[in-house]
């Protein structure tokens, strides 16, 4: 099985290289109009890199994911099921701006949360937090992105 680099990553790297070349050239050009044009082109060539950053870090632009990752980071090994549920209640209060994650699986040895999409048209709803429990305490946690 072979893998290849997605074209957006290639465009992002080429955009970064082009921006560096444009900015170096700006210091060698005397015309202010050409300097402005080169800076504008340099900023424009950064667009694919911006898309890649947003795709790799959606929490920068989506408060739902930011809240959900805060919930994940707040869960520590050794926490009890009750402490996890108390953390969820603390981060997702009734009537708050975010809807609490849905519990998909609640068994004696595991607890799985799915992020609530909040918007039925949203495609982001499969972010999962999977907790393994032993004797009622968290032994491992996994974050599964959408």
N, C-alpha and C positions, 0 to 999 in steps of 0.2 A: 504494500500500500504506500503510495507516495502522497506527500502533502506539498502544497505550494502556498506562497504568501498571498494573502488577499490583496487585490489591486488597491484598495483604499490605503493600506499600509505603505505600499510602494509610492503612491501619490503623496502621502504625508511626508515620507522621507525626502522625496524629490522637492516638495514644497519647502521643507526646512533648508535644504541645500540652496535652492533658488533664492530664498529670503536672505541667507547669509551672503550669497554673491551680490545680491542687490544692495544690501547694507554696506558691504565693503566698497562697492562701486560708488555709492553716494558720497563717500569721503574723497573720491578722486575727481568728481564732477564739479565744475564751477557754476553752472547754470542752476539757479534756484528752482526754476520750473522743472528741469530734468530731475533734480533731487526729489522734489515732491512726487513726481511721477514714479520714480524708482521706489520710494517708500510706500506709495499706494500699491504698486505691483507686489512689493515684498509682503505687505499685509495680506493682500489677496491670495498669494501663494501659500499662506499659512492656513487657509480654510480647511483643507483636508486633514491637517494635523489637529485642528479644533474638533472636527467630527470624530476623529479617532479617540481623543481625550474624553469627549462626552460619552462615547460608546463604552470606553473602558471604566469610566467613573460616573455612572448615571446619577449617583447620589449628589453630585455637584449641582444638578439642575432639577432633581425630583425629590421633593420633601418626603414623599411616602417611603422611598428607598432609604433616605437618610435616617428616618425614624426607625425603620425596620432594622437597619444595620446597628443603630444605637441599642436596640433591644438585644440583638445577637451579641454585641460586645459586652453587654451588661450581664450576660449569662456566664457564670464561672463554673469550672469543674468543682464538684462537691456540693453545689447548691441542691436543695431539696425541690421537689415538684412544687410545693407550696411557695417557696421563695421565687421560683420562676414565674408562677402565676401572679404573685404580688408585684414582681417587676413589670409584668405585662400591664397590670392594672395601674401601676404608677406612671408608666410611659404612655399608656392609652386610656386616659380617664374617660368616664362616661360623659358625653357631650363635648369632648375635646375635638380638636381639628382633624385628627386621624382616627380611622376606624381600626379596632384591634384586629390582629391577625386571626385567621380562622384556624381552629385546631382540626387537623385532618385525621391524625391518628393519636389516640390516647390509650395506651396500654401500660401494663405494669413495668415493662422494660424499655419503652420508647414513648416519645412525645414529639409530634411533628406539627409545625405551624406553617401556614401559607399566608403570604401577604395579602391583605384585602385590596382588591383592585380599586375600590372607591368610585371608579368611573366605569360603567358597563362597557363603554367603547374602548377602554384602555387595553393594550396588549400585555401590559406588565402585571401579571398576577400569579406567576409561578415561582416567585422567589420563596425558597423554603428554608426553614431552620429545623434541622433534624437532631434531636437529642436522644442519646442512649442513656438509660438509667439502670442502676444496679442498687438494690436495697433502698430505692426511693431517692437516690442522689445521682446527679448528672456525672457520667463517666466520660462522655465524649460529646462534642457538638460539631455539626457540619452546616455550613452555609452553602446552599445551592442556588446560584443565580438563575434568573429567567432564561 
